[in-house]
Amino acid sequence: MRFTKMHGLGNDYLYVYGEVPANVAELSICLSDRHFGAGSDGMIFITPSTSPAADFTMRIFNADGSEALMCGNGIRCVGKYVYDKGLTDKAAIDVDTLSGIKHLVLQIQDGKACGATVSMGHVTVNDDLVIQVEPHDEDTTLVCTPVDVGNPHAVFFVPDAETVPLATLGPRIEHHVSFPGGVNAEFVQVLSSHELRMRVWERGSGVTLACGTGACASAAAAVSKGLCLADEPITVRLDGGELQITVQANGEALMTGPATTVYEGEVAL
């Protein structure tokens, strides 16, 4: 099986053009291992879309073998993959995902795609939720803003994102009883009305350097609270770099960021 390792701000996946194999969970766990595999946050499979409304279909499998609904950094890399490999000559494409069809406008430089602006669809920001995480004490009674970006997020506004113990707090939130299907957890520091600092624990993958849907969730939550402005670009600073998010007044989100190829590989199945 041939694959291409790509990343969006360090959020890296192994991309395969072809049908999803029966043993995909086992394969994703094995190849995602950063010591004994290729090393990634998961695998993404690309096929021509069976829907007349889309050009391609993407399916996303996390490093733990579970299937994800959507990946903002991943879909930009899908755009780069299909353009750079000549599977399309269009600079604007539609990609079918488990959270709906997303429209991409590719950024082309020297004949290659280097990034994209993605219409991420409507973002739903819900009322704040108070949760307690084990063990129960004053420091683990937390307030989050649940957000739906086609996949579930819990956004926590914090005074200093750098000091959040992601590796220990993240899994306790992901598997909290309030989120029966699991949740992505974002810890967000408001730097200004146009800039956020965000760190993330991704459902099924753990600590990652970036999360596109998480950046959209964080920006939408900030706009809903009056901390940032609608219809204006918001820079979301992640561990792997920056994304530009615009949350429109109608609740639609636009995400702009880079896509990078790391290397081509082949594995014997």
C-alpha positions as CSV (number, residue, x, y, z in Angstrom):
1,M,0.0,0.0,0.0
2,R,1.3,3.4,-1.0
3,F,0.7,6.3,1.3
4,T,1.7,10.0,1.5
5,K,2.5,11.6,4.8
6,M,1.2,15.1,5.0
7,H,0.5,17.7,7.7
8,G,-1.4,20.8,8.4
9,L,0.5,22.7,11.1
10,G,2.0,19.5,12.4
11,N,-1.4,17.7,12.6
12,D,-0.1,14.8,10.5
13,Y,-1.9,11.9,8.7
14,L,-1.0,9.1,6.3
15,Y,-3.1,9.7,3.1
16,V,-4.1,6.8,0.9
17,Y,-6.0,7.0,-2.4
18,G,-8.2,4.0,-2.4
19,E,-10.9,2.1,-0.7
20,V,-10.8,1.7,3.1
21,P,-9.5,-1.9,3.9
22,A,-11.4,-4.2,6.3
23,N,-8.6,-4.1,8.8
24,V,-8.4,-0.2,8.8
25,A,-8.6,0.1,12.7
26,E,-5.6,-2.3,13.1
27,L,-3.7,-0.6,10.3
28,S,-4.2,2.9,11.6
29,I,-3.1,1.9,15.1
30,C,0.0,0.2,13.7
31,L,1.1,2.8,11.2
32,S,0.3,5.8,13.5
33,D,2.8,4.5,16.1
34,R,5.6,7.1,16.3
35,H,8.2,4.5,17.3
36,F,7.2,1.3,15.5
37,G,5.2,2.8,12.6
38,A,5.3,5.7,10.2
39,G,4.1,8.0,12.9
40,S,1.0,10.1,12.6
41,D,-2.3,11.3,14.2
42,G,-4.1,8.7,12.0
43,M,-4.9,7.8,8.4
44,I,-7.1,9.5,5.8
45,F,-8.5,7.6,2.8
46,I,-9.5,9.4,-0.4
47,T,-11.8,8.1,-3.1
48,P,-13.9,9.7,-6.0
49,S,-17.2,10.7,-4.6
50,T,-20.3,8.8,-5.4
51,S,-22.4,11.9,-4.9
52,P,-22.9,14.3,-7.8
53,A,-22.5,17.2,-5.4
54,A,-18.9,16.4,-4.5
55,D,-15.6,15.6,-6.2
56,F,-14.0,13.4,-3.6
57,T,-14.8,11.6,-0.4
58,M,-12.5,11.4,2.6
59,R,-12.7,9.1,5.6
60,I,-10.6,9.7,8.7
61,F,-9.3,7.2,11.2
62,N,-7.6,8.2,14.4
63,A,-4.4,6.9,15.9
64,D,-6.5,4.7,18.2
65,G,-8.4,3.1,15.2
66,S,-11.7,5.0,15.7
67,E,-13.3,6.8,12.8
68,A,-13.5,10.6,13.0
69,L,-16.3,12.7,11.5
70,M,-14.2,15.6,10.2
71,C,-10.7,17.0,10.2
72,G,-10.0,20.6,9.3
73,N,-6.3,20.2,8.8
74,G,-6.8,16.9,7.1
75,I,-9.2,18.2,4.5
76,R,-6.8,20.9,3.4
77,C,-4.2,18.2,2.8
78,V,-6.8,16.2,0.8
79,G,-7.1,19.2,-1.5
80,K,-3.4,19.4,-1.9
81,Y,-3.1,15.6,-2.5
82,V,-5.7,15.4,-5.3
83,Y,-4.4,18.6,-7.0
84,D,-0.7,17.9,-6.8
85,K,-1.2,14.3,-8.1
86,G,-3.3,15.4,-11.0
87,L,-6.5,13.8,-9.8
88,T,-8.2,17.2,-10.5
89,D,-7.2,20.4,-12.3
90,K,-9.8,22.4,-10.4
91,A,-8.7,25.0,-7.8
92,A,-12.1,24.8,-6.1
93,I,-13.4,21.4,-5.1
94,D,-16.0,19.8,-2.9
95,V,-15.2,17.0,-0.5
96,D,-17.7,14.7,1.1
97,T,-17.1,13.9,4.8
98,L,-19.1,12.2,7.5
99,S,-20.1,15.7,8.6
100,G,-21.3,16.8,5.2
101,I,-19.8,18.2,2.0
102,K,-17.1,20.9,2.5
103,H,-16.1,23.4,-0.2
104,L,-12.4,24.1,-0.6
105,V,-10.6,26.9,-2.5
106,L,-7.0,25.9,-3.0
107,Q,-4.1,28.2,-2.9
108,I,-1.8,27.4,-5.8
109,Q,1.9,28.3,-6.0
110,D,4.3,27.2,-8.7
111,G,1.8,24.6,-9.9
112,K,1.3,23.0,-6.5
113,A,-1.4,23.5,-3.8
114,C,0.1,25.0,-0.7
115,G,-3.0,25.6,1.4
116,A,-6.7,26.2,1.2
117,T,-9.7,28.1,2.5
118,V,-12.4,25.7,3.6
119,S,-16.1,26.5,4.1
120,M,-16.6,24.5,7.3
121,G,-20.3,24.9,7.5
122,H,-22.5,26.1,10.3
123,V,-21.0,26.0,13.8
124,T,-23.4,25.6,16.7
125,V,-22.4,27.0,20.1
126,N,-24.3,25.7,23.0
127,D,-24.9,27.0,26.6
128,D,-22.0,26.6,29.0
129,L,-21.7,23.4,30.9
130,V,-20.1,22.8,34.3
131,I,-18.3,19.5,34.7
132,Q,-16.2,17.8,37.4
133,V,-13.4,15.5,36.4
134,E,-11.8,12.9,38.5
135,P,-10.5,13.3,41.2
136,H,-13.1,15.8,42.4
137,D,-11.6,18.9,43.9
138,E,-11.8,22.7,43.5
139,D,-9.3,22.6,40.6
140,T,-11.2,20.0,38.6
141,T,-14.6,21.8,38.6
142,L,-14.5,23.2,35.1
143,V,-16.7,25.3,32.8
144,C,-16.8,24.6,29.1
145,T,-18.7,25.7,26.1
146,P,-19.9,22.8,24.0
147,V,-19.6,23.4,20.3
148,D,-20.6,21.4,17.2
149,V,-18.5,21.8,14.1
150,G,-19.8,18.6,12.6
151,N,-17.9,16.9,15.3
152,P,-18.1,17.6,19.1
153,H,-15.9,20.0,21.0
154,A,-15.6,21.3,24.6
155,V,-14.0,24.8,24.7
156,F,-12.4,25.9,27.9
157,F,-11.4,29.6,28.2
158,V,-8.3,29.8,30.5
159,P,-6.0,32.7,31.6
160,D,-2.9,30.9,30.4
161,A,-3.1,28.1,27.8
162,E,0.6,27.2,28.2
163,T,0.1,25.9,31.8
164,V,-2.8,23.6,31.1
165,P,-1.8,19.9,31.8
166,L,-3.1,18.6,28.5
167,A,-1.7,15.1,28.8
168,T,-3.4,14.4,32.1
169,L,-6.6,16.6,31.8
170,G,-7.3,15.8,28.2
171,P,-8.3,12.1,28.5
172,R,-10.4,12.8,31.5
173,I,-12.4,15.3,29.6
174,E,-12.6,13.2,26.4
175,H,-14.2,10.3,28.3
176,H,-16.3,12.4,30.7
177,V,-19.9,11.1,31.3
178,S,-21.2,14.4,29.8
179,F,-19.8,13.4,26.4
180,P,-21.0,9.9,25.8
181,G,-19.3,9.6,22.4
182,G,-16.2,11.4,23.5
183,V,-15.2,15.0,22.8
184,N,-12.3,17.1,21.5
185,A,-11.1,19.5,24.3
186,E,-9.7,23.0,23.5
187,F,-8.0,25.3,26.0
188,V,-8.2,28.8,24.8
189,Q,-6.5,32.0,25.9
190,V,-7.9,35.3,24.5
191,L,-5.1,37.5,23.4
192,S,-7.2,40.1,21.7
193,S,-10.5,40.5,19.8
194,H,-8.6,39.2,16.8
195,E,-6.3,36.6,18.3
196,L,-6.6,33.4,20.3
197,R,-4.0,31.0,21.7
198,M,-5.3,27.4,21.6
199,R,-4.0,24.0,22.7
200,V,-5.9,20.8,22.0
201,W,-6.5,17.2,23.1
202,E,-8.1,15.4,20.1
203,R,-10.6,12.7,20.6
204,G,-9.0,9.4,19.5
205,S,-5.5,10.9,19.0
206,G,-4.5,12.7,22.1
207,V,-2.3,15.8,22.2
208,T,-1.9,17.2,18.7
209,L,-0.1,20.2,17.3
210,A,-3.2,21.6,15.7
211,C,-6.9,21.0,15.1
212,G,-8.8,22.8,12.4
213,T,-12.3,22.1,13.6
214,G,-11.1,22.9,17.2
215,A,-9.9,26.3,15.9
216,C,-13.3,26.9,14.4
217,A,-15.0,25.8,17.6
218,S,-12.8,28.1,19.7
219,A,-13.3,31.1,17.4
220,A,-17.1,30.6,17.3
221,A,-17.3,30.3,21.1
222,A,-15.3,33.5,21.5
223,V,-17.5,35.3,19.1
224,S,-20.7,34.1,20.9
225,K,-19.3,35.5,24.2
226,G,-18.3,38.8,22.6
227,L,-14.6,38.1,23.1
228,C,-13.9,38.2,19.4
229,L,-15.7,39.8,16.4
230,A,-17.9,38.2,13.8
231,D,-17.2,38.6,10.1
232,E,-13.5,39.5,10.8
233,P,-10.5,37.2,10.6
234,I,-9.4,35.7,13.9
235,T,-5.8,34.4,14.2
236,V,-5.8,31.1,16.2
237,R,-2.3,30.3,17.4
238,L,-1.7,26.6,17.9
239,D,1.4,24.6,18.9
240,G,2.1,23.9,15.2
241,G,1.4,27.4,13.7
242,E,-1.5,29.7,12.9
243,L,-4.9,29.4,11.3
244,Q,-7.1,32.2,10.1
245,I,-10.8,31.7,11.1
246,T,-13.7,33.9,10.2
247,V,-17.0,33.3,11.9
248,Q,-19.7,34.9,9.8
249,A,-22.8,36.5,11.4
250,N,-24.9,33.6,10.1
251,G,-22.8,31.1,12.0
252,E,-20.8,29.8,9.1
253,A,-17.1,29.4,9.6
254,L,-14.2,29.8,7.1
255,M,-10.8,28.3,7.8
256,T,-7.6,29.2,6.0
257,G,-4.3,27.4,6.5
258,P,-1.4,25.6,4.9
259,A,-1.0,22.0,3.7
260,T,2.4,20.3,3.5
261,T,3.7,17.0,2.0
262,V,6.3,15.3,4.2
263,Y,7.2,12.1,2.2
264,E,5.9,9.2,0.1
265,G,5.9,5.7,1.6
266,E,5.0,2.1,0.9
267,V,4.1,-0.6,3.4
268,A,3.6,-4.3,2.9
269,L,0.2,-5.4,4.1
